[in-house]
Amino acid sequence: MGGNSYGNSKVYIFSNTLTKVDKPFQLINKNVKKTVDHIKKEEGKDITLFGGGELLTSLLNLDLVDEISLAVIPVILGKGIPFVREVNKRISLTLVKSKTYSNGTVELSYEINK
């Protein structure tokens, strides 16, 4: 099962509400664990997820995430969308990389301890 290409990357859209997407995208709205497990076994580079906390939480709860990278930006908003919510178990992380930028942003990469 290959995804459609967008530039040099395959692009998959996860949705609970969409029933179809335009090419070159591929919709994933059923059998998420089975589908992502299959994608992870394909040849190629790492899978990068761009999405909100709800999608990340869903994938964490299905044990589909191997590493989390996040940027801490030096601005206090007071409100916002949680990074994750309602994970079904405690998840331990190991810091594997950090980088500090001149504007004070810190990029952190954590491996999921399984």
Jmol script that loads the backbone (N, CA, C; Angstrom):
load data "model"
ATOM      1  N   MET A   1       0.839  -1.169   0.000  1.00  0.00           N
ATOM      2  CA  MET A   1       0.000   0.000   0.000  1.00  0.00           C
ATOM      3  C   MET A   1       0.886   1.235   0.000  1.00  0.00           C
ATOM      4  N   GLY A   2       1.040   1.895  -1.048  1.00  0.00           N
ATOM      5  CA  GLY A   2       1.833   3.107  -1.082  1.00  0.00           C
ATOM      6  C   GLY A   2       0.950   4.330  -1.028  1.00  0.00           C
ATOM      7  N   GLY A   3       1.463   5.371  -0.446  1.00  0.00           N
ATOM      8  CA  GLY A   3       0.733   6.626  -0.415  1.00  0.00           C
ATOM      9  C   GLY A   3       1.015   7.390  -1.695  1.00  0.00           C
ATOM     10  N   ASN A   4       0.301   8.435  -1.924  1.00  0.00           N
ATOM     11  CA  ASN A   4       0.557   9.262  -3.077  1.00  0.00           C
ATOM     12  C   ASN A   4       1.669  10.236  -2.757  1.00  0.00           C
ATOM     13  N   SER A   5       2.380  10.681  -3.782  1.00  0.00           N
ATOM     14  CA  SER A   5       3.535  11.543  -3.561  1.00  0.00           C
ATOM     15  C   SER A   5       3.149  13.006  -3.557  1.00  0.00           C
ATOM     16  N   TYR A   6       3.831  13.769  -2.724  1.00  0.00           N
ATOM     17  CA  TYR A   6       3.710  15.214  -2.669  1.00  0.00           C
ATOM     18  C   TYR A   6       5.132  15.709  -2.603  1.00  0.00           C
ATOM     19  N   GLY A   7       5.653  16.174  -3.727  1.00  0.00           N
ATOM     20  CA  GLY A   7       7.085  16.418  -3.790  1.00  0.00           C
ATOM     21  C   GLY A   7       7.757  15.063  -3.757  1.00  0.00           C
ATOM     22  N   ASN A   8       8.693  14.888  -2.847  1.00  0.00           N
ATOM     23  CA  ASN A   8       9.358  13.604  -2.687  1.00  0.00           C
ATOM     24  C   ASN A   8       8.771  12.774  -1.550  1.00  0.00           C
ATOM     25  N   SER A   9       7.691  13.235  -0.958  1.00  0.00           N
ATOM     26  CA  SER A   9       7.125  12.569   0.208  1.00  0.00           C
ATOM     27  C   SER A   9       5.736  12.033  -0.084  1.00  0.00           C
ATOM     28  N   LYS A  10       5.394  10.968   0.605  1.00  0.00           N
ATOM     29  CA  LYS A  10       4.025  10.469   0.580  1.00  0.00           C
ATOM     30  C   LYS A  10       3.258  11.244   1.638  1.00  0.00           C
ATOM     31  N   VAL A  11       2.018  11.600   1.343  1.00  0.00           N
ATOM     32  CA  VAL A  11       1.233  12.396   2.272  1.00  0.00           C
ATOM     33  C   VAL A  11      -0.076  11.667   2.576  1.00  0.00           C
ATOM     34  N   TYR A  12      -0.288  11.428   3.858  1.00  0.00           N
ATOM     35  CA  TYR A  12      -1.488  10.764   4.330  1.00  0.00           C
ATOM     36  C   TYR A  12      -2.272  11.759   5.186  1.00  0.00           C
ATOM     37  N   ILE A  13      -3.568  11.763   5.031  1.00  0.00           N
ATOM     38  CA  ILE A  13      -4.424  12.637   5.830  1.00  0.00           C
ATOM     39  C   ILE A  13      -5.271  11.763   6.738  1.00  0.00           C
ATOM     40  N   PHE A  14      -5.169  12.018   8.048  1.00  0.00           N
ATOM     41  CA  PHE A  14      -5.969  11.310   9.039  1.00  0.00           C
ATOM     42  C   PHE A  14      -7.204  12.148   9.316  1.00  0.00           C
ATOM     43  N   SER A  15      -8.381  11.529   9.229  1.00  0.00           N
ATOM     44  CA  SER A  15      -9.600  12.278   9.494  1.00  0.00           C
ATOM     45  C   SER A  15     -10.708  11.346   9.967  1.00  0.00           C
ATOM     46  N   ASN A  16     -11.492  11.833  10.928  1.00  0.00           N
ATOM     47  CA  ASN A  16     -12.688  11.126  11.370  1.00  0.00           C
ATOM     48  C   ASN A  16     -13.920  11.622  10.618  1.00  0.00           C
ATOM     49  N   THR A  17     -13.776  12.691   9.850  1.00  0.00           N
ATOM     50  CA  THR A  17     -14.938  13.292   9.205  1.00  0.00           C
ATOM     51  C   THR A  17     -14.888  13.245   7.679  1.00  0.00           C
ATOM     52  N   LEU A  18     -13.710  13.268   7.084  1.00  0.00           N
ATOM     53  CA  LEU A  18     -13.618  13.246   5.624  1.00  0.00           C
ATOM     54  C   LEU A  18     -13.912  11.851   5.078  1.00  0.00           C
ATOM     55  N   THR A  19     -14.508  11.806   3.892  1.00  0.00           N
ATOM     56  CA  THR A  19     -14.741  10.526   3.221  1.00  0.00           C
ATOM     57  C   THR A  19     -13.880  10.387   1.979  1.00  0.00           C
ATOM     58  N   LYS A  20     -13.327  11.491   1.501  1.00  0.00           N
ATOM     59  CA  LYS A  20     -12.397  11.449   0.371  1.00  0.00           C
ATOM     60  C   LYS A  20     -11.503  12.681   0.417  1.00  0.00           C
ATOM     61  N   VAL A  21     -10.347  12.574  -0.222  1.00  0.00           N
ATOM     62  CA  VAL A  21      -9.406  13.684  -0.324  1.00  0.00           C
ATOM     63  C   VAL A  21      -8.911  13.758  -1.759  1.00  0.00           C
ATOM     64  N   ASP A  22      -8.438  14.934  -2.152  1.00  0.00           N
ATOM     65  CA  ASP A  22      -7.909  15.119  -3.495  1.00  0.00           C
ATOM     66  C   ASP A  22      -6.541  14.475  -3.623  1.00  0.00           C
ATOM     67  N   LYS A  23      -6.208  14.090  -4.847  1.00  0.00           N
ATOM     68  CA  LYS A  23      -4.865  13.583  -5.117  1.00  0.00           C
ATOM     69  C   LYS A  23      -3.902  14.742  -4.990  1.00  0.00           C
ATOM     70  N   PRO A  24      -2.717  14.575  -4.533  1.00  0.00           N
ATOM     71  CA  PRO A  24      -1.972  13.329  -4.366  1.00  0.00           C
ATOM     72  C   PRO A  24      -2.061  12.740  -2.961  1.00  0.00           C
ATOM     73  N   PHE A  25      -3.033  13.134  -2.167  1.00  0.00           N
ATOM     74  CA  PHE A  25      -3.120  12.699  -0.776  1.00  0.00           C
ATOM     75  C   PHE A  25      -3.858  11.373  -0.650  1.00  0.00           C
ATOM     76  N   GLN A  26      -3.595  10.676   0.457  1.00  0.00           N
ATOM     77  CA  GLN A  26      -4.304   9.433   0.749  1.00  0.00           C
ATOM     78  C   GLN A  26      -4.958   9.558   2.115  1.00  0.00           C
ATOM     79  N   LEU A  27      -6.232   9.231   2.185  1.00  0.00           N
ATOM     80  CA  LEU A  27      -7.007   9.343   3.406  1.00  0.00           C
ATOM     81  C   LEU A  27      -6.857   8.091   4.269  1.00  0.00           C
ATOM     82  N   ILE A  28      -6.627   8.309   5.561  1.00  0.00           N
ATOM     83  CA  ILE A  28      -6.637   7.219   6.533  1.00  0.00           C
ATOM     84  C   ILE A  28      -7.725   7.561   7.548  1.00  0.00           C
ATOM     85  N   ASN A  29      -8.803   6.782   7.515  1.00  0.00           N
ATOM     86  CA  ASN A  29      -9.897   7.027   8.451  1.00  0.00           C
ATOM     87  C   ASN A  29     -10.447   5.731   9.045  1.00  0.00           C
ATOM     88  N   LYS A  30      -9.841   4.598   8.686  1.00  0.00           N
ATOM     89  CA  LYS A  30     -10.231   3.297   9.223  1.00  0.00           C
ATOM     90  C   LYS A  30      -8.972   2.490   9.478  1.00  0.00           C
ATOM     91  N   ASN A  31      -9.052   1.543  10.388  1.00  0.00           N
ATOM     92  CA  ASN A  31      -7.935   0.623  10.645  1.00  0.00           C
ATOM     93  C   ASN A  31      -6.605   1.364  10.790  1.00  0.00           C
ATOM     94  N   VAL A  32      -6.595   2.411  11.620  1.00  0.00           N
ATOM     95  CA  VAL A  32      -5.424   3.275  11.735  1.00  0.00           C
ATOM     96  C   VAL A  32      -4.193   2.485  12.166  1.00  0.00           C
ATOM     97  N   LYS A  33      -4.294   1.669  13.202  1.00  0.00           N
ATOM     98  CA  LYS A  33      -3.126   0.926  13.687  1.00  0.00           C
ATOM     99  C   LYS A  33      -2.564   0.021  12.609  1.00  0.00           C
ATOM    100  N   LYS A  34      -3.413  -0.752  11.969  1.00  0.00           N
ATOM    101  CA  LYS A  34      -2.969  -1.678  10.923  1.00  0.00           C
ATOM    102  C   LYS A  34      -2.329  -0.913   9.758  1.00  0.00           C
ATOM    103  N   THR A  35      -2.965   0.181   9.356  1.00  0.00           N
ATOM    104  CA  THR A  35      -2.456   0.967   8.228  1.00  0.00           C
ATOM    105  C   THR A  35      -1.106   1.599   8.548  1.00  0.00           C
ATOM    106  N   VAL A  36      -0.981   2.222   9.720  1.00  0.00           N
ATOM    107  CA  VAL A  36       0.290   2.869  10.076  1.00  0.00           C
ATOM    108  C   VAL A  36       1.386   1.820  10.286  1.00  0.00           C
ATOM    109  N   ASP A  37       1.057   0.695  10.906  1.00  0.00           N
ATOM    110  CA  ASP A  37       2.052  -0.379  11.040  1.00  0.00           C
ATOM    111  C   ASP A  37       2.572  -0.799   9.671  1.00  0.00           C
ATOM    112  N   HIS A  38       1.682  -0.890   8.697  1.00  0.00           N
ATOM    113  CA  HIS A  38       2.094  -1.256   7.332  1.00  0.00           C
ATOM    114  C   HIS A  38       2.999  -0.176   6.713  1.00  0.00           C
ATOM    115  N   ILE A  39       2.610   1.085   6.873  1.00  0.00           N
ATOM    116  CA  ILE A  39       3.412   2.194   6.333  1.00  0.00           C
ATOM    117  C   ILE A  39       4.809   2.188   6.958  1.00  0.00           C
ATOM    118  N   LYS A  40       4.889   1.919   8.266  1.00  0.00           N
ATOM    119  CA  LYS A  40       6.182   1.918   8.961  1.00  0.00           C
ATOM    120  C   LYS A  40       7.116   0.828   8.431  1.00  0.00           C
ATOM    121  N   LYS A  41       6.562  -0.226   7.848  1.00  0.00           N
ATOM    122  CA  LYS A  41       7.378  -1.326   7.322  1.00  0.00           C
ATOM    123  C   LYS A  41       7.856  -1.067   5.901  1.00  0.00           C
ATOM    124  N   GLU A  42       7.307  -0.056   5.236  1.00  0.00           N
ATOM    125  CA  GLU A  42       7.726   0.264   3.875  1.00  0.00           C
ATOM    126  C   GLU A  42       9.126   0.853   3.865  1.00  0.00           C
ATOM    127  N   GLU A  43       9.786   0.722   2.720  1.00  0.00           N
ATOM    128  CA  GLU A  43      11.107   1.333   2.582  1.00  0.00           C
ATOM    129  C   GLU A  43      10.960   2.843   2.559  1.00  0.00           C
ATOM    130  N   GLY A  44      11.988   3.512   3.023  1.00  0.00           N
ATOM    131  CA  GLY A  44      11.970   4.969   2.996  1.00  0.00           C
ATOM    132  C   GLY A  44      12.443   5.545   4.303  1.00  0.00           C
ATOM    133  N   LYS A  45      12.302   6.831   4.393  1.00  0.00           N
ATOM    134  CA  LYS A  45      12.767   7.551   5.570  1.00  0.00           C
ATOM    135  C   LYS A  45      11.722   7.527   6.665  1.00  0.00           C
ATOM    136  N   ASP A  46      12.016   8.239   7.738  1.00  0.00           N
ATOM    137  CA  ASP A  46      11.103   8.315   8.875  1.00  0.00           C
ATOM    138  C   ASP A  46       9.774   8.942   8.477  1.00  0.00           C
ATOM    139  N   ILE A  47       8.761   8.629   9.242  1.00  0.00           N
ATOM    140  CA  ILE A  47       7.450   9.232   9.066  1.00  0.00           C
ATOM    141  C   ILE A  47       7.399  10.471   9.953  1.00  0.00           C
ATOM    142  N   THR A  48       7.006  11.581   9.373  1.00  0.00           N
ATOM    143  CA  THR A  48       6.888  12.822  10.126  1.00  0.00           C
ATOM    144  C   THR A  48       5.422  13.188  10.214  1.00  0.00           C
ATOM    145  N   LEU A  49       4.972  13.498  11.406  1.00  0.00           N
ATOM    146  CA  LEU A  49       3.576  13.844  11.643  1.00  0.00           C
ATOM    147  C   LEU A  49       3.468  15.334  11.903  1.00  0.00           C
ATOM    148  N   PHE A  50       2.616  15.984  11.146  1.00  0.00           N
ATOM    149  CA  PHE A  50       2.261  17.366  11.417  1.00  0.00           C
ATOM    150  C   PHE A  50       0.785  17.358  11.751  1.00  0.00           C
ATOM    151  N   GLY A  51       0.471  17.670  12.964  1.00  0.00           N
ATOM    152  CA  GLY A  51      -0.929  17.636  13.376  1.00  0.00           C
ATOM    153  C   GLY A  51      -1.048  18.123  14.792  1.00  0.00           C
ATOM    154  N   GLY A  52      -2.250  18.108  15.261  1.00  0.00           N
ATOM    155  CA  GLY A  52      -2.515  18.607  16.597  1.00  0.00           C
ATOM    156  C   GLY A  52      -2.399  17.547  17.665  1.00  0.00           C
ATOM    157  N   GLY A  53      -2.670  17.980  18.892  1.00  0.00           N
ATOM    158  CA  GLY A  53      -2.558  17.113  20.047  1.00  0.00           C
ATOM    159  C   GLY A  53      -3.511  15.938  20.015  1.00  0.00           C
ATOM    160  N   GLU A  54      -4.674  16.114  19.408  1.00  0.00           N
ATOM    161  CA  GLU A  54      -5.646  15.021  19.349  1.00  0.00           C
ATOM    162  C   GLU A  54      -5.116  13.860  18.512  1.00  0.00           C
ATOM    163  N   LEU A  55      -4.530  14.163  17.349  1.00  0.00           N
ATOM    164  CA  LEU A  55      -3.951  13.116  16.505  1.00  0.00           C
ATOM    165  C   LEU A  55      -2.763  12.464  17.191  1.00  0.00           C
ATOM    166  N   LEU A  56      -1.886  13.263  17.793  1.00  0.00           N
ATOM    167  CA  LEU A  56      -0.735  12.713  18.504  1.00  0.00           C
ATOM    168  C   LEU A  56      -1.190  11.797  19.632  1.00  0.00           C
ATOM    169  N   THR A  57      -2.187  12.227  20.404  1.00  0.00           N
ATOM    170  CA  THR A  57      -2.696  11.406  21.498  1.00  0.00           C
ATOM    171  C   THR A  57      -3.227  10.078  20.972  1.00  0.00           C
ATOM    172  N   SER A  58      -3.975  10.106  19.883  1.00  0.00           N
ATOM    173  CA  SER A  58      -4.514   8.874  19.299  1.00  0.00           C
ATOM    174  C   SER A  58      -3.395   7.921  18.906  1.00  0.00           C
ATOM    175  N   LEU A  59      -2.363   8.448  18.269  1.00  0.00           N
ATOM    176  CA  LEU A  59      -1.254   7.598  17.827  1.00  0.00           C
ATOM    177  C   LEU A  59      -0.425   7.093  19.003  1.00  0.00           C
ATOM    178  N   LEU A  60      -0.266   7.918  20.042  1.00  0.00           N
ATOM    179  CA  LEU A  60       0.421   7.457  21.256  1.00  0.00           C
ATOM    180  C   LEU A  60      -0.354   6.318  21.908  1.00  0.00           C
ATOM    181  N   ASN A  61      -1.667   6.451  21.978  1.00  0.00           N
ATOM    182  CA  ASN A  61      -2.489   5.417  22.599  1.00  0.00           C
ATOM    183  C   ASN A  61      -2.484   4.112  21.813  1.00  0.00           C
ATOM    184  N   LEU A  62      -2.156   4.172  20.525  1.00  0.00           N
ATOM    185  CA  LEU A  62      -2.055   2.969  19.700  1.00  0.00           C
ATOM    186  C   LEU A  62      -0.617   2.442  19.626  1.00  0.00           C
ATOM    187  N   ASP A  63       0.301   3.036  20.423  1.00  0.00           N
ATOM    188  CA  ASP A  63       1.729   2.655  20.416  1.00  0.00           C
ATOM    189  C   ASP A  63       2.363   2.773  19.032  1.00  0.00           C
ATOM    190  N   LEU A  64       2.028   3.829  18.308  1.00  0.00           N
ATOM    191  CA  LEU A  64       2.546   4.020  16.954  1.00  0.00           C
ATOM    192  C   LEU A  64       3.631   5.091  16.865  1.00  0.00           C
ATOM    193  N   VAL A  65       3.971   5.728  17.969  1.00  0.00           N
ATOM    194  CA  VAL A  65       4.952   6.818  17.955  1.00  0.00           C
ATOM    195  C   VAL A  65       6.261   6.316  18.538  1.00  0.00           C
ATOM    196  N   ASP A  66       7.368   6.550  17.812  1.00  0.00           N
ATOM    197  CA  ASP A  66       8.695   6.144  18.265  1.00  0.00           C
ATOM    198  C   ASP A  66       9.491   7.312  18.832  1.00  0.00           C
ATOM    199  N   GLU A  67       9.239   8.513  18.315  1.00  0.00           N
ATOM    200  CA  GLU A  67      10.000   9.687  18.736  1.00  0.00           C
ATOM    201  C   GLU A  67       9.112  10.924  18.630  1.00  0.00           C
ATOM    202  N   ILE A  68       9.304  11.844  19.560  1.00  0.00           N
ATOM    203  CA  ILE A  68       8.570  13.107  19.552  1.00  0.00           C
ATOM    204  C   ILE A  68       9.585  14.242  19.502  1.00  0.00           C
ATOM    205  N   SER A  69       9.396  15.155  18.550  1.00  0.00           N
ATOM    206  CA  SER A  69      10.209  16.365  18.483  1.00  0.00           C
ATOM    207  C   SER A  69       9.276  17.553  18.669  1.00  0.00           C
ATOM    208  N   LEU A  70       9.711  18.475  19.510  1.00  0.00           N
ATOM    209  CA  LEU A  70       8.888  19.653  19.740  1.00  0.00           C
ATOM    210  C   LEU A  70       9.770  20.864  19.908  1.00  0.00           C
ATOM    211  N   ALA A  71       9.173  22.005  19.661  1.00  0.00           N
ATOM    212  CA  ALA A  71       9.880  23.269  19.840  1.00  0.00           C
ATOM    213  C   ALA A  71       9.232  24.029  20.987  1.00  0.00           C
ATOM    214  N   VAL A  72      10.047  24.482  21.902  1.00  0.00           N
ATOM    215  CA  VAL A  72       9.586  25.333  22.990  1.00  0.00           C
ATOM    216  C   VAL A  72       9.919  26.759  22.574  1.00  0.00           C
ATOM    217  N   ILE A  73       8.877  27.538  22.360  1.00  0.00           N
ATOM    218  CA  ILE A  73       9.040  28.906  21.892  1.00  0.00           C
ATOM    219  C   ILE A  73       8.829  29.834  23.087  1.00  0.00           C
ATOM    220  N   PRO A  74       9.740  30.782  23.294  1.00  0.00           N
ATOM    221  CA  PRO A  74       9.679  31.610  24.503  1.00  0.00           C
ATOM    222  C   PRO A  74       8.585  32.675  24.482  1.00  0.00           C
ATOM    223  N   VAL A  75       7.330  32.196  24.425  1.00  0.00           N
ATOM    224  CA  VAL A  75       6.165  33.074  24.488  1.00  0.00           C
ATOM    225  C   VAL A  75       5.136  32.378  25.361  1.00  0.00           C
ATOM    226  N   ILE A  76       4.578  33.088  26.332  1.00  0.00           N
ATOM    227  CA  ILE A  76       3.533  32.525  27.181  1.00  0.00           C
ATOM    228  C   ILE A  76       2.197  33.028  26.661  1.00  0.00           C
ATOM    229  N   LEU A  77       1.359  32.096  26.223  1.00  0.00           N
ATOM    230  CA  LEU A  77       0.082  32.463  25.621  1.00  0.00           C
ATOM    231  C   LEU A  77      -1.049  32.565  26.633  1.00  0.00           C
ATOM    232  N   GLY A  78      -1.034  31.703  27.635  1.00  0.00           N
ATOM    233  CA  GLY A  78      -2.125  31.688  28.606  1.00  0.00           C
ATOM    234  C   GLY A  78      -3.273  30.789  28.199  1.00  0.00           C
ATOM    235  N   LYS A  79      -3.403  30.505  26.926  1.00  0.00           N
ATOM    236  CA  LYS A  79      -4.426  29.609  26.393  1.00  0.00           C
ATOM    237  C   LYS A  79      -3.807  28.869  25.220  1.00  0.00           C
ATOM    238  N   GLY A  80      -4.468  27.816  24.832  1.00  0.00           N
ATOM    239  CA  GLY A  80      -3.998  27.089  23.667  1.00  0.00           C
ATOM    240  C   GLY A  80      -4.490  25.656  23.682  1.00  0.00           C
ATOM    241  N   ILE A  81      -4.083  24.914  22.690  1.00  0.00           N
ATOM    242  CA  ILE A  81      -4.453  23.513  22.548  1.00  0.00           C
ATOM    243  C   ILE A  81      -3.406  22.670  23.258  1.00  0.00           C
ATOM    244  N   PRO A  82      -3.828  21.736  24.113  1.00  0.00           N
ATOM    245  CA  PRO A  82      -2.845  20.884  24.802  1.00  0.00           C
ATOM    246  C   PRO A  82      -2.002  20.070  23.822  1.00  0.00           C
ATOM    247  N   PHE A  83      -0.765  19.850  24.187  1.00  0.00           N
ATOM    248  CA  PHE A  83       0.156  19.047  23.377  1.00  0.00           C
ATOM    249  C   PHE A  83      -0.372  17.628  23.242  1.00  0.00           C
ATOM    250  N   VAL A  84      -0.773  17.027  24.341  1.00  0.00           N
ATOM    251  CA  VAL A  84      -1.464  15.735  24.359  1.00  0.00           C
ATOM    252  C   VAL A  84      -2.544  15.805  25.424  1.00  0.00           C
ATOM    253  N   ARG A  85      -3.533  14.947  25.308  1.00  0.00           N
ATOM    254  CA  ARG A  85      -4.559  14.871  26.334  1.00  0.00           C
ATOM    255  C   ARG A  85      -5.079  13.448  26.398  1.00  0.00           C
ATOM    256  N   GLU A  86      -5.368  13.043  27.587  1.00  0.00           N
ATOM    257  CA  GLU A  86      -5.985  11.743  27.837  1.00  0.00           C
ATOM    258  C   GLU A  86      -5.231  10.565  27.224  1.00  0.00           C
ATOM    259  N   VAL A  87      -3.910  10.520  27.441  1.00  0.00           N
ATOM    260  CA  VAL A  87      -3.186   9.311  27.054  1.00  0.00           C
ATOM    261  C   VAL A  87      -3.590   8.212  28.019  1.00  0.00           C
ATOM    262  N   ASN A  88      -3.640   6.968  27.516  1.00  0.00           N
ATOM    263  CA  ASN A  88      -4.177   5.888  28.333  1.00  0.00           C
ATOM    264  C   ASN A  88      -3.157   5.220  29.235  1.00  0.00           C
ATOM    265  N   LYS A  89      -1.913   5.703  29.218  1.00  0.00           N
ATOM    266  CA  LYS A  89      -0.896   5.177  30.118  1.00  0.00           C
ATOM    267  C   LYS A  89       0.230   6.190  30.233  1.00  0.00           C
ATOM    268  N   ARG A  90       1.041   6.018  31.254  1.00  0.00           N
ATOM    269  CA  ARG A  90       2.208   6.872  31.437  1.00  0.00           C
ATOM    270  C   ARG A  90       3.239   6.507  30.372  1.00  0.00           C
ATOM    271  N   ILE A  91       3.827   7.516  29.738  1.00  0.00           N
ATOM    272  CA  ILE A  91       4.804   7.290  28.671  1.00  0.00           C
ATOM    273  C   ILE A  91       6.114   7.939  29.080  1.00  0.00           C
ATOM    274  N   SER A  92       7.155   7.126  29.185  1.00  0.00           N
ATOM    275  CA  SER A  92       8.485   7.640  29.543  1.00  0.00           C
ATOM    276  C   SER A  92       9.251   7.993  28.280  1.00  0.00           C
ATOM    277  N   LEU A  93      10.005   9.077  28.368  1.00  0.00           N
ATOM    278  CA  LEU A  93      10.765   9.585  27.230  1.00  0.00           C
ATOM    279  C   LEU A  93      12.248   9.664  27.572  1.00  0.00           C
ATOM    280  N   THR A  94      13.079   9.537  26.548  1.00  0.00           N
ATOM    281  CA  THR A  94      14.516   9.738  26.696  1.00  0.00           C
ATOM    282  C   THR A  94      14.949  10.817  25.714  1.00  0.00           C
ATOM    283  N   LEU A  95      15.587  11.864  26.224  1.00  0.00           N
ATOM    284  CA  LEU A  95      16.059  12.949  25.371  1.00  0.00           C
ATOM    285  C   LEU A  95      17.174  12.430  24.470  1.00  0.00           C
ATOM    286  N   VAL A  96      17.008  12.600  23.155  1.00  0.00           N
ATOM    287  CA  VAL A  96      18.024  12.138  22.211  1.00  0.00           C
ATOM    288  C   VAL A  96      18.712  13.281  21.475  1.00  0.00           C
ATOM    289  N   LYS A  97      18.100  14.482  21.507  1.00  0.00           N
ATOM    290  CA  LYS A  97      18.699  15.618  20.802  1.00  0.00           C
ATOM    291  C   LYS A  97      18.078  16.904  21.317  1.00  0.00           C
ATOM    292  N   SER A  98      18.893  17.927  21.414  1.00  0.00           N
ATOM    293  CA  SER A  98      18.367  19.253  21.733  1.00  0.00           C
ATOM    294  C   SER A  98      19.166  20.289  20.966  1.00  0.00           C
ATOM    295  N   LYS A  99      18.500  21.360  20.607  1.00  0.00           N
ATOM    296  CA  LYS A  99      19.163  22.433  19.876  1.00  0.00           C
ATOM    297  C   LYS A  99      18.541  23.748  20.308  1.00  0.00           C
ATOM    298  N   THR A 100      19.372  24.722  20.593  1.00  0.00           N
ATOM    299  CA  THR A 100      18.908  26.044  20.993  1.00  0.00           C
ATOM    300  C   THR A 100      19.169  27.026  19.861  1.00  0.00           C
ATOM    301  N   TYR A 101      18.172  27.846  19.563  1.00  0.00           N
ATOM    302  CA  TYR A 101      18.286  28.842  18.500  1.00  0.00           C
ATOM    303  C   TYR A 101      18.499  30.222  19.109  1.00  0.00           C
ATOM    304  N   SER A 102      18.987  31.150  18.315  1.00  0.00           N
ATOM    305  CA  SER A 102      19.332  32.482  18.816  1.00  0.00           C
ATOM    306  C   SER A 102      18.123  33.259  19.343  1.00  0.00           C
ATOM    307  N   ASN A 103      16.923  32.926  18.906  1.00  0.00           N
ATOM    308  CA  ASN A 103      15.731  33.625  19.390  1.00  0.00           C
ATOM    309  C   ASN A 103      15.202  33.041  20.701  1.00  0.00           C
ATOM    310  N   GLY A 104      15.917  32.041  21.243  1.00  0.00           N
ATOM    311  CA  GLY A 104      15.515  31.426  22.498  1.00  0.00           C
ATOM    312  C   GLY A 104      14.681  30.165  22.344  1.00  0.00           C
ATOM    313  N   THR A 105      14.266  29.853  21.127  1.00  0.00           N
ATOM    314  CA  THR A 105      13.519  28.611  20.874  1.00  0.00           C
ATOM    315  C   THR A 105      14.430  27.425  21.119  1.00  0.00           C
ATOM    316  N   VAL A 106      13.883  26.383  21.734  1.00  0.00           N
ATOM    317  CA  VAL A 106      14.628  25.153  21.983  1.00  0.00           C
ATOM    318  C   VAL A 106      13.896  24.010  21.308  1.00  0.00           C
ATOM    319  N   GLU A 107      14.613  23.279  20.465  1.00  0.00           N
ATOM    320  CA  GLU A 107      14.059  22.097  19.810  1.00  0.00           C
ATOM    321  C   GLU A 107      14.496  20.866  20.604  1.00  0.00           C
ATOM    322  N   LEU A 108      13.536  20.039  20.980  1.00  0.00           N
ATOM    323  CA  LEU A 108      13.804  18.851  21.781  1.00  0.00           C
ATOM    324  C   LEU A 108      13.288  17.614  21.060  1.00  0.00           C
ATOM    325  N   SER A 109      14.091  16.572  21.021  1.00  0.00           N
ATOM    326  CA  SER A 109      13.660  15.305  20.433  1.00  0.00           C
ATOM    327  C   SER A 109      13.777  14.226  21.494  1.00  0.00           C
ATOM    328  N   TYR A 110      12.681  13.498  21.699  1.00  0.00           N
ATOM    329  CA  TYR A 110      12.606  12.452  22.696  1.00  0.00           C
ATOM    330  C   TYR A 110      12.241  11.130  22.053  1.00  0.00           C
ATOM    331  N   GLU A 111      12.922  10.080  22.460  1.00  0.00           N
ATOM    332  CA  GLU A 111      12.569   8.719  22.053  1.00  0.00           C
ATOM    333  C   GLU A 111      11.540   8.198  23.046  1.00  0.00           C
ATOM    334  N   ILE A 112      10.551   7.480  22.532  1.00  0.00           N
ATOM    335  CA  ILE A 112       9.548   6.848  23.385  1.00  0.00           C
ATOM    336  C   ILE A 112      10.165   5.569  23.953  1.00  0.00           C
ATOM    337  N   ASN A 113      10.159   5.418  25.269  1.00  0.00           N
ATOM    338  CA  ASN A 113      10.654   4.196  25.897  1.00  0.00           C
ATOM    339  C   ASN A 113       9.547   3.153  25.853  1.00  0.00           C
ATOM    340  N   LYS A 114       9.827   2.063  25.164  1.00  0.00           N
ATOM    341  CA  LYS A 114       8.792   1.006  25.035  1.00  0.00           C
ATOM    342  C   LYS A 114       9.142  -0.184  25.884  1.00  0.00           C
TER     343      LYS A 114
END
end "model"
wireframe off; spacefill off
backbone 0.3
color backbone group
